């Protein structure tokens, strides 16, 4: 018996999916558990295995096309099986749902269209007033209305030929004026040469999800921002010492993620989620690290971050970044973060703020390290300064709470030996 294959719900936020690629074509034999297609969700492109044995009898969605979750995308059954009745039943069911959702319009509720009122006819005064304007080419006679229109349109009256009595300029002369009618004394400008072109690209499921999620966050969560400068001199020396060990290579981002986890442990009221009717104070620490991919931005999660060392955090972030760029991230790789970090320092950005990634209460923005003069022991010396910006949802986190977290984080980064034990 033929079985309908529907668009699966592959993530908690997925409302529609795109068939990125079919791995079978109509007429191919399909085994249960065999790869049938790749589905692009709002978070990643995932492999979709068949739940049935049989022959692929029908494909209802071509590659690159989108459809809502639970809509038919294929039919699998026995070779030569007639599926016309099944398709007809599916089509009829969909039509019935559409009709049921369409509100009926009662005849008595339809108001007749009002009869348009004819516009009044305005009679122009034939004896139109005339004023004179002095120009480098002599005195010009023009009607007040034409003069006003010329001023509004930035038209030089010297370039306009009057058609009124005795050559005066009137309204129609301004209305009909084009640069081609300019006189010989007017300067000639050449138009720029070139071809205008553009390319429209349909939104990917990921880009749609980013737009929807961040728009909801920006326009519903009352953001406020806290900034603090950190002296990274000791962190630079600590990183050099760690990387001097054979087989160990860590980045500044690894140190920042570890320090953030330690600061969250000291400031649990920042490690929160806003859930609408309640605030969730998380006892575990899962840090989401923003990763740029071709379609936009994904936030894979380093789970139980505070229990891991620099090298382990670095290796996990690298592995997640590779999976993100190759579209191999699973929904479980991007779920459950209690806090998020966005680091643009490697792009030369010194200072920026981020939009909170819901339902988190905060997100940390990390700028690049910049060498700048600082005062140390009463003397001006070179210092390596990094700016941190904390975006907070004021519904869940107050200013003093966020400030205390940043102060703790600054202390760990300026004395990283405290988080090495």
Beta strands, then each sheet from edge to edge (+ up, - down):
strand 1: 3-6
strand 2: 16-22
strand 3: 29-30
strand 4: 35-40
strand 5: 45-49
strand 6: 54-59
strand 7: 66-68
strand 8: 72-77
strand 9: 131-135
strand 10: 138-142
strand 11: 223-231
strand 12: 272-274
strand 13: 279-281
strand 14: 287-293
strand 15: 296-302
strand 16: 339-343
strand 17: 362-376
strand 18: 379-393
sheet 1: 1+ 8- 6+ 3-
sheet 2: 5+ 4- 2+ 7-
sheet 3: 9+ 10-
sheet 4: 11+ 18- 17+ 16+ 14+ 15-
sheet 5: 12+ 13-
end
